[in-house]
Structure formats: structure tokens, C-alpha cells
Amino acid sequence: MSEFEKSEWAEAEHANEFMENADIYILERKRLFSILRSFYRYFLMDNELEGPVKVLDLGCGDGALTMELLKEDKQINTTLVDGSLEMLENARKNLKNYEGMIFVHKTFQELLKSKLNDNDSLVDSFNLVVSSLAIHHIHFEEKKSLFQYIYNHLQPGGFFINIETIRAPTDELESWYRVLWSEWISENQEKLNTHKSFQHLPEQYKDNPDNNPDKLEDQLDALKSAGFSQVDCYYKYGIFSIYGGRK
């Protein structure tokens, strides 16, 4: 049994709960999405590319990132990859009215293994690679390998942008960031008038063995080592961040 199969993301119930409640407990989720759309408008809209923008959505979940990009550009061609068959099927349903969508059922480890075996699951190259709250599930050495894999699958001038949780540089800051997150959830629940409480999630996140966040600085350094330029953190609120770079 693979590490992914042992994780809670292999369970349909967990996947469905995330899709139903993500806006309630993912800190500033709508702002994170708006920053992604702004990035796309600035760097990829009205470009001089021949044909549609090619997007790779890694750990796509229910296709939320691709749906956000489609608000800006309905012509994009997206390859969506996820290790959860349940999530991938939901993405397929959500995107059924759009052409140019390819769905790949693979974990990150399977993608990297296929590359090592000269049997790469992804034969295309992309103008943009996106990911959201997926890469923190793998260990740092795997992150470094995945960043190199992403770099190798980008066309020259292409971009990688990652919405992700990170680990604070000190335990004290990490503890405060969890309090900050819990406070935001409380305010958001009150604003949305929700009956179910999610204030336990920051502590649950800390104790979940499926989560392997790394320090922001280490991940930015790993991107630079993979060959990326213009590497930076574009947004940060506690442990939630957006970072990326350009090939």
C-alpha cells in the first residue's frame, strides 16, 4: 500500500468534507484565489503564445484552481493530476462543460517514479504549473524532486505558482500562527453564520502525520536550486502562503 493510500485523502468522506467546507476554514481562501487570477492576468493574459495557455494543475482536488483560471481565460488547456480518484472525479464533473481538459490519476510519487523510469506520465510542456495545499503532504526531499520535475515540464518563460501551508521558522511563531488561524476561522464562522465549528482544525493540522510543511525559505531555496528565477513569496498570512518562480 502506498503512502497516499494510507492517508485520509484516499477516503471519499474526507475529500467530500473538504470540498463542502474549504471556504470556511482555509484562511483567506477567496483572497488566495484572487491573487492567483491577478497573477494570470498580469503574466499570461494577452501573451504572444501560439494557441491556448497550457496549464498543469498538480494535486488538483475538485478542480478549484482551474475553475478560477477559467474565469479569466476560457481557452486554457489544463492537465489535472490528483492521487485521489474521488477528487479527480469531482474535478471531471465540475469541468465537464469545458474542452481541453485532461485528467491524470497519479500521486506525486508516481509522477516522479515514472520520470525516473523514462516513462513520464506527462509528455507535454506547460506555460503555467499551479498547485494548492497539496505539496505540503510530501517530505522535503520529495519537494525538491518535484520542483525539478515542474521546472523540466515548463516551457521557457513559464511560471510555477503554489498556494501552500508552510512551517514557521520558530516554534513560538508556529504556535501563534495556529492561534491566528483559529481566530480567523471563528470570525469567518460568525460572518457566515455556520453551525458546525472548525476551530479545532489548526491543532488537528499540527498533529496530522499526513502534513509535512517546510520552512518558506527552504522551499524558495529549493526552487532556485531547481533553476527557477524571479523566485519570491507573493503573499503570506500565518502559515498560508503563495510562492513561485519562472523558468
C-alpha positions as CSV (number, residue, x, y, z in Angstrom):
1,M,0.0,0.0,0.0
2,S,1.4,3.4,-1.0
3,E,1.8,6.3,1.5
4,F,-1.1,8.1,-0.3
5,E,-3.4,5.1,0.1
6,K,-2.7,5.2,3.9
7,S,-3.6,8.8,4.1
8,E,-7.0,10.3,4.8
9,W,-7.1,11.8,1.3
10,A,-7.8,8.4,-0.1
11,E,-11.1,8.4,1.8
12,A,-14.1,9.7,-0.1
13,E,-15.6,11.1,3.1
14,H,-12.6,13.3,3.8
15,A,-12.4,14.6,0.2
16,N,-16.1,15.5,0.2
17,E,-15.9,17.3,3.6
18,F,-13.0,19.4,2.3
19,M,-15.0,20.4,-0.8
20,E,-18.0,21.3,1.2
21,N,-16.3,23.4,3.9
22,A,-13.0,24.7,2.5
23,D,-14.2,28.3,2.2
24,I,-15.0,28.3,5.9
25,Y,-11.6,27.1,7.3
26,I,-9.0,27.7,4.6
27,L,-7.6,31.1,5.7
28,E,-8.4,33.8,3.2
29,R,-9.2,31.3,0.5
30,K,-11.0,33.7,-1.7
31,R,-8.1,36.2,-1.5
32,L,-5.7,33.4,-2.3
33,F,-7.7,32.7,-5.4
34,S,-8.0,36.4,-6.4
35,I,-4.2,36.7,-6.2
36,L,-3.9,33.7,-8.5
37,R,-6.2,35.3,-11.0
38,S,-4.3,38.6,-10.8
39,F,-1.0,36.7,-11.4
40,Y,-2.6,35.1,-14.5
41,R,-3.9,38.4,-15.9
42,Y,-0.6,40.1,-15.4
43,F,1.8,37.5,-16.7
44,L,-0.2,35.3,-19.1
45,M,-3.2,37.2,-20.5
46,D,-2.7,38.8,-23.9
47,N,0.6,36.9,-24.3
48,E,2.2,36.1,-27.6
49,L,1.8,32.4,-27.3
50,E,0.6,30.4,-30.2
51,G,-2.6,28.7,-29.2
52,P,-4.2,28.4,-25.7
53,V,-2.2,28.6,-22.5
54,K,-1.2,25.2,-21.3
55,V,-1.7,24.7,-17.6
56,L,-0.7,21.8,-15.3
57,D,-2.8,21.6,-12.1
58,L,-0.9,19.4,-9.5
59,G,-3.0,17.9,-6.7
60,C,-6.0,19.4,-8.4
61,G,-8.6,18.3,-5.9
62,D,-12.1,19.2,-7.3
63,G,-10.6,21.5,-9.9
64,A,-10.9,24.7,-7.9
65,L,-7.7,26.4,-9.3
66,T,-8.6,25.5,-12.9
67,M,-12.1,26.9,-12.4
68,E,-10.6,30.1,-11.0
69,L,-8.3,30.4,-14.1
70,L,-11.3,29.8,-16.4
71,K,-12.9,32.9,-15.0
72,E,-10.0,34.8,-16.7
73,D,-9.4,32.7,-19.8
74,K,-11.9,30.1,-21.0
75,Q,-9.5,28.9,-23.7
76,I,-6.9,27.3,-21.4
77,N,-5.9,23.7,-21.8
78,T,-5.4,22.1,-18.5
79,T,-3.9,18.8,-17.4
80,L,-5.3,18.0,-13.9
81,V,-3.4,15.5,-11.7
82,D,-4.5,14.0,-8.3
83,G,-3.8,10.9,-6.3
84,S,-7.4,10.8,-5.1
85,L,-9.8,9.2,-7.5
86,E,-12.7,10.8,-5.7
87,M,-11.3,14.3,-6.1
88,L,-10.4,13.7,-9.7
89,E,-13.9,12.5,-10.5
90,N,-15.3,15.7,-8.8
91,A,-13.0,17.8,-10.9
92,R,-14.2,16.0,-14.1
93,K,-17.8,16.7,-13.1
94,N,-17.1,20.4,-12.4
95,L,-15.2,20.9,-15.7
96,K,-17.5,18.8,-17.9
97,N,-18.6,21.8,-20.0
98,Y,-15.0,22.8,-20.9
99,E,-12.9,21.4,-23.7
100,G,-9.1,20.9,-23.4
101,M,-9.2,19.2,-20.0
102,I,-7.0,16.1,-19.4
103,F,-7.3,14.1,-16.1
104,V,-4.5,12.0,-14.7
105,H,-4.8,9.8,-11.7
106,K,-1.3,9.8,-10.2
107,T,0.3,10.7,-6.9
108,F,3.3,13.0,-6.8
109,Q,5.5,9.9,-6.0
110,E,4.1,8.1,-9.1
111,L,4.8,11.1,-11.3
112,L,8.4,11.2,-10.1
113,K,8.8,7.5,-10.4
114,S,7.5,7.5,-14.0
115,K,10.1,10.1,-14.9
116,L,12.9,8.1,-13.3
117,N,11.8,5.0,-15.3
118,D,11.8,7.0,-18.6
119,N,8.1,6.5,-18.8
120,D,6.9,10.0,-17.9
121,S,3.2,10.3,-17.3
122,L,3.2,13.9,-18.6
123,V,4.7,14.2,-22.0
124,D,3.6,17.8,-22.6
125,S,5.3,21.0,-21.5
126,F,3.4,23.9,-19.9
127,N,3.2,27.6,-19.7
128,L,1.9,27.6,-16.1
129,V,2.0,25.0,-13.3
130,V,-0.3,25.6,-10.3
131,S,-0.9,23.7,-7.1
132,S,-2.9,24.4,-3.9
133,L,-2.5,22.8,-0.5
134,A,-1.1,19.6,-1.9
135,I,2.7,19.7,-1.9
136,H,2.9,20.1,1.9
137,H,1.9,16.4,2.1
138,I,5.3,15.2,0.8
139,H,8.7,15.3,2.5
140,F,11.3,17.9,1.7
141,E,13.5,15.7,-0.5
142,E,10.4,14.8,-2.5
143,K,9.5,18.5,-2.7
144,K,12.9,19.2,-4.2
145,S,12.5,16.4,-6.7
146,L,9.0,17.7,-7.6
147,F,10.2,21.3,-8.1
148,Q,12.8,20.0,-10.5
149,Y,10.2,17.9,-12.3
150,I,8.0,21.0,-12.5
151,Y,10.9,23.1,-13.9
152,N,11.6,20.5,-16.5
153,H,8.0,20.4,-17.6
154,L,7.7,24.2,-18.1
155,Q,8.2,25.9,-21.4
156,P,10.9,28.6,-21.4
157,G,9.4,31.7,-19.7
158,G,6.8,29.5,-18.0
159,F,5.7,30.0,-14.4
160,F,5.1,27.9,-11.2
161,I,2.8,29.3,-8.5
162,N,2.0,27.4,-5.4
163,I,-0.7,28.2,-2.7
164,E,0.6,26.3,0.3
165,T,1.0,26.0,4.0
166,I,4.5,26.4,5.4
167,R,6.3,25.8,8.7
168,A,7.3,28.9,10.7
169,P,11.0,29.5,11.4
170,T,10.4,29.1,15.2
171,D,8.1,27.0,17.4
172,E,6.8,30.2,19.1
173,L,5.8,31.7,15.8
174,E,4.3,28.4,14.7
175,S,2.1,28.3,17.8
176,W,0.9,31.9,17.3
177,Y,0.1,31.2,13.6
178,R,-2.2,28.4,14.7
179,V,-3.9,30.8,17.1
180,L,-4.2,33.4,14.3
181,W,-5.7,30.8,12.0
182,S,-8.2,29.7,14.7
183,E,-9.2,33.3,15.3
184,W,-9.8,33.8,11.6
185,I,-12.0,30.7,11.5
186,S,-14.0,31.9,14.4
187,E,-14.6,35.3,12.7
188,N,-15.4,33.7,9.4
189,Q,-17.9,31.2,11.0
190,E,-19.7,34.1,12.7
191,K,-19.8,36.1,9.5
192,L,-21.1,33.1,7.5
193,N,-23.5,32.0,10.4
194,T,-22.3,28.4,10.2
195,H,-23.5,25.9,12.8
196,K,-20.5,23.4,12.6
197,S,-17.3,24.5,14.4
198,F,-13.9,24.2,12.7
199,Q,-11.8,25.9,15.3
200,H,-10.1,22.6,16.2
201,L,-8.6,22.3,12.8
202,P,-5.3,24.3,13.4
203,E,-4.4,21.9,16.2
204,Q,-5.6,18.9,14.2
205,Y,-3.4,20.1,11.3
206,K,-0.4,20.2,13.6
207,D,-0.9,16.6,14.7
208,N,-1.8,15.1,11.4
209,P,1.0,12.8,10.1
210,D,-0.1,13.5,6.5
211,N,1.2,17.1,6.8
212,N,4.9,17.8,6.2
213,P,5.2,21.5,5.8
214,D,8.6,23.0,5.4
215,K,10.0,26.5,6.1
216,L,9.3,29.1,3.4
217,E,13.0,30.0,3.0
218,D,14.0,26.4,2.4
219,Q,11.3,25.9,-0.3
220,L,12.4,29.2,-2.0
221,D,16.0,28.0,-2.0
222,A,14.9,24.6,-3.4
223,L,13.1,26.4,-6.3
224,K,16.3,28.4,-7.0
225,S,18.4,25.2,-6.9
226,A,16.0,23.7,-9.5
227,G,16.7,26.6,-11.9
228,F,13.9,29.0,-11.2
229,S,14.3,32.7,-11.5
230,Q,12.2,35.5,-10.0
231,V,11.6,33.3,-7.0
232,D,9.6,35.0,-4.3
233,C,6.8,34.8,-1.8
234,Y,3.9,36.7,-3.3
235,Y,1.6,36.6,-0.2
236,K,1.7,35.3,3.3
237,Y,-0.8,35.2,6.2
238,G,0.5,33.0,9.1
239,I,1.2,29.6,7.7
240,F,-0.6,30.2,4.4
241,S,1.5,31.5,1.6
242,I,1.7,31.9,-2.2
243,Y,5.2,31.4,-3.7
244,G,6.7,30.6,-7.0
245,G,9.1,31.4,-9.8
246,R,9.8,31.5,-13.5
247,K,11.7,29.3,-15.9
